[in-house]
Amino acid sequence: MFVDKVRITVIGGRGGDGAVAFHREKYVASGGPDGGDGGHGGSVILRVNDNLSTLLDFRYKRKYQAAAGVSGQGRKMAGKRGENLIIEVPRGTVVRDAETNQIIVDMSTGEDFVLAKGGRGGWGNAHYATPTRQVPRFAKAGLKGQERDVILELKLLADVGLVGFPNVGKSTLLSVTSNAHPKIANYHFTTLYPNLGVIYVDEGVSFVMADIPGIIEGAAEGAGLGHDFLRHIDRCRLLLHIVDVSGSEGRDPVEDFHAICAELKNYSVDLSSRPMIVAANKIDLLPPDSDNLQRLRAAVEAAGCELYEISAGTTAGTRNLMRVVAEKLRTLPPVTIYEPEYVEVVEAPTDPSAFDIEHYGNTWLVTGAWLERLVQNINFEDYESRNYFDQQLRKVGLFARLEEMGIADGDTVDIYDFEFEYQR
């Protein structure tokens, strides 16, 4: 099964919690706090694997999470960093943000890419010792890792893309000019997924050609199979348009030529302006009294393209066509590498006093960027950490604002899913 587009969720590992510990050693009085820091969470990293040619592995697993960092320990021992999660993808995979559809990275260069960063480890209580606070009994919790929904979209890395109506001989041409073995039969849509073949023209001269499932009218709007696979010729430097000049399918070759050109333009204006060579195939089946070849040549030349006569079934003219293609590729720019469109938002320092309060009956919902980060850093299972949290809320004036707005004893305060009962 060929899978070329999937949506997945990636989550960086949570950072380990900082430790609350005190140095205890014989003959050493008042050893002081020595809780170590938590380890950073692991990151989710994308890596190119040239042995993969499909995104099938992502069809059954859609959530990927890196390992969490280990919590710190006494004697200022930091926790172990969480292991990174390596996700292997085929070369040519484009990663998009699921919400904005912007390109995050194009996995074509072979370099690893950090897709979801792990959370920072929390500080141990050794960081909070001061001359006036010599026995800090609290530490920071580790932060959550980055979470994002992304779309993986495979765009094949091919120099030449074969386009044309179904059953015009694209797969046959690929099979007789390369080492590829696509399925060949005398019915429409024999090719259900793209096939790649390497064409060796001469010593040191070769290129990659992709056989795309047949395009029909309306493909750019989703008809047939062409819409799903047109993306695979986005990167192709040259299009090789195969036309059945014999009209064996009962269609007119000139109309076929114009119809395919129109579908390419409807899908992408850039794609329609890509350099194109036209091959009049099945020349051996052309009736003697037919004017199809002359009419097709006139239409092709009017469109500014070159026409070559071939018979993929008998291999006549195919060798020369591949040499022409190789020569044309020498003058064209390299395969397209998509530039990132997604801009990572770097959070600016937040104002602790900038928070919003909403009142729903006996519940007070408090939100704010600084408060959200504070909640993530608190270990609510620790008594001293909860006291520190209370001090910070009083320091930024939250309780004073609540009292001004009329909060009553026993009301519930909700700060990012952490709830407590208010008491003056």
N, C-alpha and C positions, 0 to 999 in steps of 0.2 A: 504494500500500500504506500502510495506517495502522499505525504503530508507536507504542505509548504506554508501553512499559516496557523499559528496557535496563540492562545492567550494564557499567560501564566502569572503567578504571584511569587515574588521573591522577597525574602525577609532576612535582614542581617541578624546575627546572633545578639542576644542581650548581653550587656556588660555584667561582669561579676560584681557582687556587693563588696563594699569595703568591710574590714573586720574591726570589731570592738575587742581589744585585748590590752592587757597590761603586763609589763615585764616583771617576771617573778624569778628571782635567782637567789640562791643562798648567799648571805653576806652582802647582798645589794639591796639597800633600803630605798623605797620610793622609786622603783625602776621606771615608772611613768608609762604612758600609753605607747604601744608598739604594734597596733593593728595595721596589717598590710593592705594594699590597694587590691581591688578586684581586677581580674584580667579583662582586656577588651574582648568584645564579642567577635566571632568570625565574620568575614564578609562573603557575599555571593559573587563569584568571579566567573565571567564568561571566557571560554577558551575555544579556539578553532581546532577542529579535528577533521583533517582532510579525508579520513576514511568514512565520514558520514556524508550522505547525499540527500537526506530527508529529515524532517522534524518529527518523525513517527514516535520517537521516544517520549515526546511531550504530550502525546495524545491521551495517555492514561495517567499521567502524573502532572498536576497543575500547580502544586505548591512546593516551593523549595526554600528551606530555612537553614541557615548556617548554625553552627554550634555556639552555645552561650559561653561566656567567659567564666572561669572558676573564681569563687569568692576568695578574698584575701584571708590570711591566717596571722597568728601571733608572730612575734619576733620580726615584724615588718616584712613578712614574706608575702610577696604579691602573688595573686592567683594566676594560673596558666591562661594564656590567651586561647579563646575558642578557635577551633580549626576552621579554616576557610572551606566553603563549599564550591567545588569546581563544576561548572556546567559546560559540557562540550556541545558545540553547535557546528553545523556545516559551514565551510567557508562561503561567504556571500550572504550570510544571514543579516538582515537589517532589523534592529531593535527599535521599537517605537513606544512612546508613552501611551498607555491605553486610553487616558483621558483626553489628551490634546492631539494625539496621532503624530506628534513631532518625533523626528528621528533622534534617538539618543546616541546610537553608535552603529557603524557599519562594520561587521566582523569580516572584513576582507583582507586586512593587512597582516593578520596572524598575531597581533599583539593582544595580550590579556586585557580584560576590561572589568573594573569593579562596578558591578551593577547595583549592589545594595551594601552599604557600609555597615559594619558591626557597631554596636553601641559602646560608648566609653565605659570603662570600669569605674566603680565608685571608689572614693577615697576612704582609706582606713582612718581610725580615730587619731593616729599619730600626726595627721595633718592639722588637727584642730587644737593642739596643745598650745596654750599661750601663758604668759606670766600670771594672768588672772583666771584662766581656766585650765588648770593643771591636770584635771581628771575628766576629760571629755568622754562621756559614755555613749557616744553616738558616732555613726559613720554614714557615708552616702551609699545609697543603693546604685546599682549599675543602670545605665540608660538603655532604653529600647534601641534595637537596631533599625536601620532604615527599611521601610516597607513600601513596595511599589508594584503596581500592576503593569505589565508590559505585553506587547504583541511582538512575537518573533515572526518575521516574514522572510522566506527564502527567495532570493533573487539569484538565479544561476549565473555563474561567471563564465560566460561564453563569448567568444569573439564574433561569431556569426549566428544569426537566428534564422531558421527556416520557417517561412510563413506561407500560407496558402489555404485553399479550401480543403476539406477532407478528401482523401483518396486521390490526390494529385501526384503522389509519388515522393513525398518528403522522406518518409521512413526508408523507402527503397534507396534513394540517393545517399542517405546517411550510411546505410549498410554496405553499399558498394564502394564508398570512398573512405571509410574509417573502420576501426575495430569494434564498433558498436553493433549490437544485435537486436534492434527494435522489432516489435511484432509487426508482421506484414500480412495483410489479407485484403481481399477485394470487397471491402464494405467500409462504411463511414465510421469514423472515430475508432479506428483500430488502435491509435495511440491515445491512451488515457492519461498519460503523464509524460513530462518532458524526458527526452533521452539525450545524453551527451556523447559525442564521439570526437576523438582526436584525429585530425587529418594530417598525415605526413606527406608533404609535397616534395621535399628534397632534403638533403642532409642539412640539418640545422634550421629547416623551415617547416613549421607546423602551426596549426591553430585549432581551437575548440569550436565545434559547431553543435548547436542545440536544435533538436527536432521538437517543435511545439505542437500540441494537439490542434487539429484543424479548426480554422476560424470560419464562422458563418456570419451571415448578415445579422446584425443585432448583438454581436458578441460583446461589444463595448458596453451594452446595457445589461449583459448577463445571460444572453442566449447561448445555448450550447456549452461547450467546455472551454472555449477560447478565453472568456472573461476571467476564469480562475487562473489561467496560465499565461496571459499576456504580460504579466509582470516579469516573467522570466526572459523576455527580450528587452527589458528596460536597459540592461547593461550592454547589450550587444552593440558592437561598433559598426556592424554592417548587417543589413537584412538581405537574405537570399529568397526572393519571391518565386515560388514554383507555380507555374500555370499549366494546366492540362490543355495543350494546344490542339489536341485531337478532338476535343469535345466529347470524349467517350462517356461522360456522365450526363450528356444531354444539355450541358450548359454552354454558354458562349464564352470563350476565353477572354475576350475584351471586357465583357461585363464582369467576369470574375476578377480581373486585374483591378478595375475601378472599384469594385465592391470591397476588396481587401484593403486597398489604399484608404478608402473612406472609413473603414473600421479602425484602422491604425490611427487615423486623425481624430476620430471620436474618443478613442482611449487616451491619447496623449498627442498634443501638437508637436512636442519635441520628438516623439517616436516617428511621427509621419515625415519629419524632415531628416531622418537618419539616412545615410547613404544606402542605396538599394541597387542590387543587380537582379535582373529578371531572367529566369530560365524557362524556356518553352520546352516542357517535358512531353514525353510520349510522341516524339516526332516520327517514330517508326509506325505509329498507328494513324497518322494523318492521312485522310483520304486524298487521292491524287488531284481531284477537282476542287479541293477546299481552299478558300482564301483566308483561313483562320490565321495562318502564320503572318501573312502580309498585313492584315488588319491589326494583329497584336503588335507587330513591330512598329507600326505607325503610332499606336497608342502609347507604347513604352517610350519611344523616342520623344514624343510630344511631352511626356512627363519628365524628361531629362535623365532617363535611365538607359543602361545598356542591356541588350537582349542577346542571349546565347541559346543555341539549339542543342538539346540533349535528349538522350533516351536512357533513363536510369535503369530500366529493365535489361537493356543490352549493353549498358555502360558507355554507349557512344557519346562522345563529347564531354563526359564527366571529368576526365583527367584534366583536360584543357580548362574546364570551368573552375576546378580547384586551384589551378595555377593563377588564373585571373583573380580569384578571390584573395589568394595569398599576396599577390602583388598590390591589390587595392588596400589590404590591411596595413601594408608597410607605410602608407601615407596617412593613416588615420590615428587619432590620439588613443591612448591606452584605455582599458576598460574603466567605466565610471565607478568612482568610489564616492559614496554619499557623505556629505559633510553633516556633522551633528547640527540639529536645529533646536534641540532642547537645552535650555540654560538652567543650570543648577542654581536654585535660589539659596543664597547665603544669608542666614538669619542675622540681622543686625542686633546689637545689644538691646534688650527689652527693658522697658520702664517698669519696675516692680509695682508702682502705684497705678499702672494702667490695667484695670480689670473691669469687667461688666458684671452686674448683679441683676438677675431676673427672679421675680417672686411669683410662685405658683402655690397658693393656699398656705400650707405650713412648711413648704420647701423653698429654700433659697439657693438658686443655681448660680455659681460663681465661675467665670471663665476669664482667661488672660494668658498670654504667652509665657510670662514669667512664672505664673502659678502652675501652669502645666509642667514646666521643667522642674519646678520645686517638688511637685508631687512625685515625679519620676525618681527624684534623688533621695526620697525619704523611705527608710525601712520602718514601716508602721508596726511591725511586730516588736520593735525595740522601744522601751519606755522613754529613754533619753532622746531618741530620735523624734518621738512624738512631741516631747517638750520643746525641742528645737524648732519643729514645724509650727507649734503654737506661738513661739516667740517671733518667728518670721512673719506670721500673719498679723500679729499685733504691731510689729515694727512698720509694716507697709500701710497700716491704717484700715485693714479689712474689717475688723470687729467694730471700729468706730463708725464706719460707713453703714454697716448692718444695723447698728443701734439707731443711727439717724433715720434709717428707712423703716424702723418700727419692728425689728425682729423681737420675738418673745422667747422666754425660756421654754425649752422643749422643742422648738422648731428645728427642722433638719437643714443642715448646710451641706450642699453637694459641690465638691470641687473635683472635677474630672473623675467621677465614679468613686471618690473617697467621701464617705458620708459620716457626719458626727452630729450629735445632739448639742444644740447651743445652750450654754449656761453662763450667766453673767459672773 
